[in-house]
């Protein structure tokens, strides 16, 4: 259900942005992959050395042995989370992260009044927490992640989701990247 909502939301948002002239192109993609990892050495081949995903997979393997994973990646060429939820210009990097984190709270929607429920990204966070999943996203000037295996939700569903900077691995210090339009999100869900 969460995957369906993400896909539908991405499609509606892209069509709206393209049809209103807010973006000049509309590109969307979905990749679904299955991974079976039985040895620790395979993890670095898949995820690289000392990355948040590598650490996530090593921790999963320690607790579960062999790992069976569903990988879901969605990308679009739209405006990105910040511009979708906030029209202010020249905001700080920290404020940009706060807008992105808030987009995962229950009831937060970028749709006009009465056109959305604000449950797509909220459902993703809920499912990943229940399944000890992993979330990574790149939008605007940041690349953020959350490891739900070692960092279960303590936030209530109406509260923004704490995300960590992919480079500094901190939720207080963010590395500013060159601005990128659109969104790329990857989700890892362990299969039991």
C-alpha positions as CSV (number, residue, x, y, z in Angstrom):
1,X,0.0,0.0,0.0
2,X,2.8,2.5,0.9
3,X,4.6,1.7,-2.4
4,X,1.4,2.3,-4.3
5,X,0.8,5.6,-2.5
6,X,4.4,6.7,-3.2
7,X,4.0,5.9,-6.9
8,X,0.6,7.6,-7.2
9,X,1.8,10.7,-5.3
10,X,4.8,11.0,-7.5
11,X,2.8,10.7,-10.6
12,X,0.1,13.2,-9.5
13,X,2.8,15.7,-8.4
14,X,4.7,15.4,-11.6
15,X,1.7,15.8,-13.8
16,X,0.6,18.9,-11.8
17,X,4.0,20.5,-12.0
18,X,4.4,19.7,-15.7
19,X,0.8,20.8,-16.7
20,X,1.1,24.1,-14.8
21,X,4.5,24.8,-16.3
22,X,6.4,24.6,-13.0
23,X,8.8,22.1,-14.6
24,X,9.7,21.7,-18.2
25,X,10.2,17.9,-18.2
26,X,8.5,15.1,-16.3
27,X,10.6,12.0,-15.7
28,X,9.7,9.3,-13.1
29,X,11.2,6.0,-12.4
30,X,10.7,3.0,-10.2
31,X,13.2,0.2,-9.6
32,X,12.3,-2.8,-7.4
33,X,15.1,-5.3,-6.7
34,X,15.6,-8.3,-4.4
35,X,18.9,-9.0,-2.7
36,X,20.1,-12.1,-0.9
37,X,23.3,-11.4,1.1
38,X,24.9,-14.4,2.9
39,X,28.4,-13.2,3.6
40,X,29.7,-10.1,5.2
41,X,32.1,-9.5,2.3
42,X,29.2,-9.1,-0.1
43,X,27.9,-6.1,1.8
44,X,30.8,-3.8,0.8
45,X,30.5,-5.0,-2.8
46,X,26.9,-3.9,-2.8
47,X,27.0,-0.8,-0.7
48,X,30.6,0.4,-0.7
49,X,33.0,1.0,2.2
50,X,31.8,2.6,5.4
51,X,28.6,4.1,4.2
52,X,25.4,4.4,6.2
53,X,23.9,1.5,4.1
54,X,26.9,-0.6,4.7
55,X,26.7,-0.1,8.4
56,X,22.9,-0.8,8.3
57,X,23.5,-4.1,6.4
58,X,26.3,-5.2,8.8
59,X,24.1,-4.6,11.8
60,X,21.2,-6.5,10.2
61,X,23.5,-9.4,9.3
62,X,24.8,-9.5,12.9
63,X,21.2,-9.9,14.2
64,X,19.7,-12.0,11.4
65,X,22.5,-13.9,9.7
66,X,21.8,-14.1,6.0
67,X,19.8,-11.1,4.7
68,X,16.9,-11.1,2.3
69,X,16.1,-7.5,1.2
70,X,13.5,-5.8,-1.0
71,X,15.0,-2.6,-2.5
72,X,12.7,0.1,-3.8
73,X,14.0,3.2,-5.5
74,X,11.8,6.0,-6.8
75,X,13.0,9.1,-8.6
76,X,11.3,12.0,-10.2
77,X,12.4,15.2,-12.0
78,X,9.9,17.5,-10.1
79,X,10.6,20.4,-7.8
80,X,11.8,18.3,-4.9
81,X,10.4,18.1,-1.4
82,X,11.5,21.6,-0.3
83,X,9.8,23.5,-3.1
84,X,6.8,21.3,-2.9
85,X,6.2,22.0,0.7
86,X,7.7,25.5,1.1
87,X,7.7,28.5,-1.3
88,X,10.2,30.6,0.7
89,X,13.5,31.4,-1.0
90,X,16.9,31.7,0.6
91,X,16.3,29.5,3.6
92,X,19.1,27.9,5.5
93,X,20.2,24.4,5.0
94,X,18.9,23.5,8.5
95,X,15.5,24.9,7.6
96,X,15.5,22.9,4.4
97,X,16.1,19.7,6.4
98,X,13.3,20.6,8.8
99,X,10.9,21.0,5.9
100,X,11.9,17.6,4.6
101,X,11.6,15.9,8.0
102,X,8.2,17.5,8.5
103,X,7.0,16.0,5.2
104,X,7.1,12.5,6.9
105,X,4.6,13.6,9.7
106,X,1.0,12.3,9.6
107,X,-1.3,14.7,7.8
108,X,1.4,16.7,6.0
109,X,0.5,17.1,2.4
110,X,1.7,19.4,-0.4
111,X,-1.7,19.1,-2.2
112,X,-4.2,21.9,-2.2
113,X,-6.8,21.9,0.5
114,X,-9.0,18.7,0.4
115,X,-6.9,17.0,-2.3
116,X,-4.5,15.0,-0.2
117,X,-4.4,13.2,3.1
118,X,-0.7,13.4,4.0
119,X,-0.2,9.7,4.5
120,X,2.2,8.5,1.8
121,X,5.6,9.4,3.4
122,X,4.1,8.9,6.8
123,X,3.1,5.3,5.9
124,X,6.6,4.7,4.6
125,X,8.1,5.8,7.9
126,X,5.7,3.6,9.8
127,X,6.3,0.5,7.8
128,X,10.1,1.0,7.8
129,X,10.0,1.3,11.6
130,X,8.0,-1.9,11.9
131,X,10.3,-3.8,9.5
132,X,13.6,-2.4,10.7
133,X,14.1,-0.8,7.2
134,X,16.4,1.8,5.8
135,X,15.5,5.1,4.0
136,X,17.9,7.2,1.9
137,X,16.9,10.3,0.0
138,X,18.5,13.0,-2.1
139,X,16.6,16.2,-2.8
140,X,17.4,19.9,-2.9
141,X,20.8,20.5,-1.2
142,X,20.9,17.5,1.0
143,X,21.3,13.7,1.1
144,X,19.6,12.2,4.2
145,X,18.9,8.8,5.7
146,X,17.4,6.9,8.6
147,X,18.4,3.5,9.8
148,X,15.3,2.1,11.5
149,X,17.1,-1.0,12.6
150,X,19.4,0.8,15.0
151,X,17.3,4.0,15.3
152,X,13.7,3.0,15.9
153,X,11.1,5.7,16.0
154,X,10.8,7.7,19.2
155,X,8.8,10.5,17.5
156,X,5.1,10.3,17.5
157,X,3.3,10.1,14.2
158,X,2.4,13.8,14.1
159,X,6.1,14.8,14.7
160,X,8.7,15.4,11.9
161,X,11.0,12.4,11.3
162,X,14.6,12.9,12.4
163,X,16.9,12.3,9.5
164,X,20.7,12.1,9.4
165,X,23.1,13.7,7.0
166,X,24.6,11.0,4.8
167,X,28.1,12.5,4.9
168,X,28.4,13.7,8.5
169,X,26.1,11.0,9.9
170,X,24.7,13.7,12.1
171,X,21.2,15.1,12.7
172,X,22.7,18.5,13.7
173,X,25.3,19.1,11.0
174,X,24.6,18.9,7.3
175,X,26.8,19.0,4.3
176,X,25.5,21.3,1.6
177,X,25.5,19.7,-1.8
178,X,24.9,21.3,-5.2
179,X,21.2,21.9,-5.5
180,X,19.4,19.0,-7.3
181,X,15.9,19.3,-8.6
182,X,13.6,16.4,-8.0
183,X,13.8,13.5,-5.6
184,X,15.6,10.2,-5.4
185,X,14.5,7.9,-2.6
186,X,15.8,4.4,-1.8
187,X,14.1,2.1,0.6
188,X,15.5,-1.2,2.0
189,X,13.0,-3.6,3.6
190,X,14.3,-6.8,5.2
191,X,12.2,-9.8,4.3
192,X,11.8,-12.3,7.1
